[in-house]
Amino acid sequence: MNDALQSLLDLLDLEQIEEDIFRGTSDAAPLVPRVFGGQVAAQALVAAGRTVPEDRSAHSLHAYFLRPGDPGAPIVYTVDRIRDGHSFTTRRVVAVQHGQPIFHLSASFQLHEEGLEHQEPMPDVPDPLSLPTAEELLPRYEHLFLGPGVTERMLQARAAVDVRYVDEPPFGSVGRPREPKSQVWFRTNGKLDGAADHPLLHVCLATYVSDTTLLDSVLLAHGRGGWAVGDIVGASLDHAMWFHRPFRVDDWLLYDQESPSASGGRGLAKGRIFTADGRLAVSVIQEGVMRVPRGKK
């Protein structure tokens, strides 16, 4: 396990300050002066999960990003125990900074049971080890980025998780609209063991990563390079995930993403996360603000 992954695990290890109240610290997003949305969602799910019996696993979350998070201030997470049923447990979490809610999440947990089984097939894609790492890929596009420090900040942000693009990333096809589909392989840079090897933590880490590349597919449809290039400004608005089958985030996972629509200054993207052996593990849907800056038409 590298230092960056350990730092991410520490970030998700919330301090309990009262019953059902937790406090977390933050890192700044790599390209904007606010808290990364995936971090807030993952921390909120950690807070919810710590109030749920061990025999129940997260099966869905629905969240709204309300205000930009301040990376210089702690975030307080308050958990509301909505329901404890025979099979399902529901929690609502509100994240607060400077006296105002910045994020809220509803999460549902389920006792394991057997039932009907079917799934969509996994796409045919190259092996992840045949694809370039971030260290190999990002410097190729440095001439397109907003400044000389962008590559280093992006590499730092991805040091905990190995993310590999199957096709050219949006910042590699600026000015060339293409099919609004994107695929990446990802896994943590190191194995999770000991206390870190907990099913909830695998789910929370996948939640963290799910907000990293999902809106890429919206950018591709319009030939936009995104935040690193500076031809789009925006932020996540809402985020929903369904956890279908067990998975390990320290094994390779395929994140298959596409955008069915963009309108009204917003872009919609949906994703499917598959295990390397083809099991559909997670479904994701997100909408984000996607605005073209003045002078970037």
C-alpha positions as CSV (number, residue, x, y, z in Angstrom):
1,M,0.0,0.0,0.0
2,N,1.5,3.4,-1.0
3,D,1.4,6.5,1.1
4,A,-1.3,8.1,-1.1
5,L,-3.7,5.2,-0.5
6,Q,-3.0,5.2,3.2
7,S,-3.8,9.0,3.2
8,L,-7.1,8.3,1.4
9,L,-8.0,5.6,4.0
10,D,-7.2,8.0,6.8
11,L,-9.5,10.5,5.1
12,L,-12.3,8.0,5.2
13,D,-11.7,7.1,8.9
14,L,-14.1,9.6,10.4
15,E,-13.9,10.8,14.0
16,Q,-17.0,10.1,16.0
17,I,-17.8,13.2,18.1
18,E,-21.2,12.1,19.4
19,E,-23.7,9.4,18.8
20,D,-24.6,9.4,15.1
21,I,-22.3,12.5,14.5
22,F,-19.0,12.2,12.8
23,R,-16.3,14.6,11.6
24,G,-14.0,14.4,8.6
25,T,-11.1,16.3,7.1
26,S,-10.7,17.2,3.4
27,D,-8.3,17.4,0.5
28,A,-8.8,20.0,-2.2
29,A,-10.0,18.9,-5.6
30,P,-7.0,18.9,-8.0
31,L,-8.2,21.6,-10.4
32,V,-10.7,23.7,-8.4
33,P,-10.6,25.2,-4.9
34,R,-13.2,23.0,-3.3
35,V,-13.7,19.6,-1.8
36,F,-13.8,16.7,-4.3
37,G,-17.4,15.5,-4.5
38,G,-16.5,11.8,-4.4
39,Q,-14.7,12.4,-1.1
40,V,-17.9,13.9,0.5
41,A,-20.1,11.1,-0.8
42,A,-17.6,8.4,0.4
43,Q,-17.3,10.0,3.9
44,A,-21.1,10.3,4.2
45,L,-21.5,6.6,3.3
46,V,-18.9,5.8,5.9
47,A,-20.9,7.7,8.5
48,A,-24.1,6.0,7.5
49,G,-22.5,2.5,7.5
50,R,-21.1,2.9,11.0
51,T,-24.7,3.1,12.4
52,V,-25.8,-0.1,10.6
53,P,-25.5,-3.7,11.8
54,E,-22.5,-5.6,10.3
55,D,-24.7,-8.1,8.6
56,R,-26.2,-5.5,6.2
57,S,-24.5,-4.3,3.1
58,A,-25.0,-1.0,1.3
59,H,-27.2,-1.6,-1.8
60,S,-28.0,2.0,-2.9
61,L,-27.3,5.7,-2.3
62,H,-28.9,8.8,-3.6
63,A,-27.2,12.2,-3.0
64,Y,-27.3,15.9,-3.8
65,F,-24.4,18.3,-3.8
66,L,-25.7,21.5,-2.3
67,R,-22.8,23.9,-1.9
68,P,-19.0,23.7,-2.6
69,G,-17.1,22.2,0.2
70,D,-14.3,24.2,1.9
71,P,-11.1,22.0,2.0
72,G,-9.7,24.1,4.8
73,A,-12.5,23.3,7.3
74,P,-13.8,20.1,8.8
75,I,-17.0,18.5,7.6
76,V,-19.6,17.3,10.2
77,Y,-21.8,14.4,9.2
78,T,-25.1,13.9,11.1
79,V,-26.8,10.6,10.6
80,D,-30.6,10.2,10.9
81,R,-31.8,6.6,11.5
82,I,-34.8,6.7,9.2
83,R,-35.7,3.0,9.4
84,D,-34.5,-0.3,10.8
85,G,-36.6,-3.0,9.2
86,H,-36.4,-6.8,9.1
87,S,-34.4,-6.8,5.8
88,F,-33.6,-3.2,5.0
89,T,-32.0,-0.3,7.0
90,T,-32.3,3.3,5.8
91,R,-30.1,6.2,6.8
92,R,-30.0,9.9,5.9
93,V,-26.8,11.9,6.2
94,V,-26.4,15.7,6.2
95,A,-22.9,17.1,5.7
96,V,-22.4,20.6,7.3
97,Q,-19.7,23.2,7.0
98,H,-19.7,26.7,8.5
99,G,-23.3,26.1,9.7
100,Q,-24.7,25.2,6.3
101,P,-25.5,21.9,4.7
102,I,-23.2,21.2,1.7
103,F,-24.4,17.7,0.9
104,H,-27.0,15.2,1.8
105,L,-27.3,11.5,1.2
106,S,-29.9,8.8,1.6
107,A,-28.5,5.2,1.8
108,S,-30.1,1.9,2.1
109,F,-28.6,-1.3,3.5
110,Q,-29.9,-4.9,3.1
111,L,-29.5,-8.2,4.8
112,H,-28.2,-10.7,2.3
113,E,-30.8,-12.9,0.6
114,E,-31.1,-15.0,-2.5
115,G,-33.3,-14.1,-5.5
116,L,-33.6,-13.7,-9.2
117,E,-30.4,-13.2,-11.1
118,H,-29.6,-11.6,-14.5
119,Q,-27.3,-8.8,-15.8
120,E,-26.1,-7.0,-18.8
121,P,-22.9,-8.5,-20.4
122,M,-19.6,-6.8,-19.8
123,P,-18.2,-5.0,-22.9
124,D,-15.2,-6.4,-24.7
125,V,-12.2,-4.3,-23.7
126,P,-8.4,-4.5,-23.6
127,D,-6.6,-5.9,-20.6
128,P,-5.9,-3.1,-18.1
129,L,-2.2,-3.9,-17.9
130,S,-1.9,-3.2,-21.6
131,L,-3.0,0.4,-21.1
132,P,-0.9,3.4,-20.1
133,T,-0.7,4.5,-16.5
134,A,-1.5,8.1,-15.5
135,E,2.2,8.7,-15.3
136,E,2.6,7.6,-18.9
137,L,-0.6,9.2,-20.2
138,L,-0.9,12.7,-18.7
139,P,2.4,14.2,-19.8
140,R,1.4,13.6,-23.4
141,Y,-1.3,16.3,-23.1
142,E,0.6,18.7,-20.9
143,H,0.7,21.3,-23.7
144,L,-3.1,21.4,-23.7
145,F,-3.5,22.0,-19.9
146,L,-4.2,25.3,-18.3
147,G,-0.7,25.6,-16.7
148,P,2.5,23.7,-15.9
149,G,1.3,22.5,-12.5
150,V,-1.9,20.8,-13.8
151,T,-0.2,17.5,-14.7
152,E,1.4,17.2,-11.2
153,R,-1.8,18.0,-9.4
154,M,-3.7,15.4,-11.5
155,L,-1.1,12.8,-10.8
156,Q,-1.2,13.6,-7.1
157,A,-5.0,13.2,-7.1
158,R,-4.7,9.8,-8.8
159,A,-1.8,8.5,-6.7
160,A,-4.1,6.4,-4.5
161,V,-6.0,4.8,-7.3
162,D,-4.6,3.4,-10.6
163,V,-7.0,4.7,-13.4
164,R,-6.3,3.7,-17.0
165,Y,-8.3,5.0,-20.0
166,V,-9.4,2.4,-22.5
167,D,-9.7,5.1,-25.2
168,E,-8.3,8.6,-25.5
169,P,-9.5,10.8,-22.6
170,P,-11.5,14.0,-23.3
171,F,-8.5,16.3,-23.0
172,G,-6.8,14.2,-25.7
173,S,-9.6,14.9,-28.3
174,V,-10.3,18.6,-27.9
175,G,-12.2,19.9,-30.8
176,R,-13.2,16.5,-32.1
177,P,-16.6,15.4,-30.9
178,R,-17.1,11.7,-30.7
179,E,-19.5,9.1,-29.4
180,P,-20.4,10.0,-25.8
181,K,-18.9,6.9,-24.3
182,S,-15.8,6.4,-22.0
183,Q,-14.2,3.5,-20.3
184,V,-11.6,3.2,-17.6
185,W,-10.1,0.4,-15.6
186,F,-9.4,1.2,-11.9
187,R,-8.1,-0.3,-8.7
188,T,-6.4,0.9,-5.6
189,N,-2.6,1.3,-5.6
190,G,-2.2,-1.5,-3.1
191,K,-4.1,-4.3,-1.4
192,L,-6.5,-3.6,1.4
193,D,-5.7,-5.8,4.4
194,G,-6.3,-5.8,8.2
195,A,-9.0,-3.3,9.3
196,A,-9.0,-1.7,5.8
197,D,-10.3,-5.0,4.3
198,H,-13.9,-4.4,5.2
199,P,-16.8,-4.7,2.7
200,L,-18.1,-1.2,3.6
201,L,-14.7,0.4,2.9
202,H,-14.5,-1.3,-0.6
203,V,-18.0,0.2,-1.4
204,C,-17.0,3.6,0.0
205,L,-13.8,3.7,-2.1
206,A,-15.7,2.8,-5.2
207,T,-18.1,5.7,-4.4
208,Y,-15.0,7.9,-4.2
209,V,-13.7,6.8,-7.6
210,S,-17.1,6.9,-9.2
211,D,-17.1,10.7,-9.3
212,T,-13.7,11.0,-11.0
213,T,-14.4,10.3,-14.6
214,L,-18.2,9.9,-15.0
215,L,-18.9,13.2,-16.7
216,D,-16.1,12.5,-19.3
217,S,-18.7,11.0,-21.6
218,V,-20.6,14.4,-21.7
219,L,-17.5,16.2,-22.7
220,L,-16.7,13.7,-25.5
221,A,-20.0,14.4,-27.2
222,H,-19.0,18.1,-27.7
223,G,-15.2,17.8,-28.2
224,R,-14.5,19.5,-24.9
225,G,-11.4,18.8,-22.9
226,G,-12.8,19.5,-19.5
227,W,-11.5,21.1,-16.3
228,A,-7.8,20.5,-17.1
229,V,-8.1,22.3,-20.4
230,G,-10.4,25.1,-19.1
231,D,-13.1,24.8,-21.8
232,I,-15.8,23.7,-19.3
233,V,-16.7,24.8,-15.8
234,G,-19.1,22.8,-13.7
235,A,-19.7,20.6,-10.7
236,S,-21.7,17.5,-9.7
237,L,-25.3,18.1,-8.9
238,D,-26.6,14.7,-7.8
239,H,-25.3,11.2,-7.7
240,A,-26.9,7.8,-7.4
241,M,-25.4,4.3,-7.1
242,W,-26.8,0.8,-6.8
243,F,-24.5,-2.0,-5.5
244,H,-25.6,-5.3,-7.1
245,R,-22.9,-7.8,-6.2
246,P,-19.8,-8.0,-4.0
247,F,-16.5,-6.7,-5.3
248,R,-13.0,-5.7,-4.2
249,V,-11.8,-2.3,-5.1
250,D,-8.2,-3.5,-4.9
251,D,-8.9,-5.8,-7.9
252,W,-9.3,-4.4,-11.4
253,L,-12.8,-2.9,-12.1
254,L,-14.1,-1.7,-15.4
255,Y,-16.0,1.6,-15.4
256,D,-18.2,1.7,-18.5
257,Q,-19.7,5.2,-18.9
258,E,-22.0,7.0,-21.4
259,S,-24.0,10.2,-21.7
260,P,-27.6,10.0,-22.9
261,S,-28.3,13.7,-22.8
262,A,-27.1,17.3,-22.1
263,S,-29.3,20.3,-21.9
264,G,-30.0,23.4,-19.9
265,G,-26.4,23.8,-18.8
266,R,-26.4,20.3,-17.4
267,G,-25.1,16.9,-18.5
268,L,-26.3,13.5,-17.6
269,A,-24.0,10.4,-17.4
270,K,-24.6,6.8,-16.4
271,G,-22.0,4.1,-15.7
272,R,-21.7,0.5,-15.0
273,I,-18.8,-1.0,-12.9
274,F,-17.9,-4.6,-13.8
275,T,-15.5,-7.0,-12.0
276,A,-12.6,-8.4,-14.2
277,D,-14.5,-11.7,-14.5
278,G,-17.6,-10.0,-16.0
279,R,-20.0,-9.5,-13.0
280,L,-22.0,-6.3,-13.0
281,A,-21.2,-4.9,-9.5
282,V,-22.4,-1.3,-9.5
283,S,-24.7,1.0,-11.5
284,V,-24.2,4.8,-11.4
285,I,-26.1,7.9,-12.6
286,Q,-24.9,11.4,-12.2
287,E,-26.0,14.9,-13.4
288,G,-23.6,17.8,-13.4
289,V,-23.5,21.5,-14.2
290,M,-21.7,21.8,-17.6
291,R,-21.1,25.4,-18.7
292,V,-19.0,26.7,-21.5
293,P,-16.9,29.8,-20.2
294,R,-17.2,33.0,-22.1
295,G,-14.8,33.1,-25.0
296,K,-14.7,29.3,-25.2
297,K,-17.6,28.7,-27.7
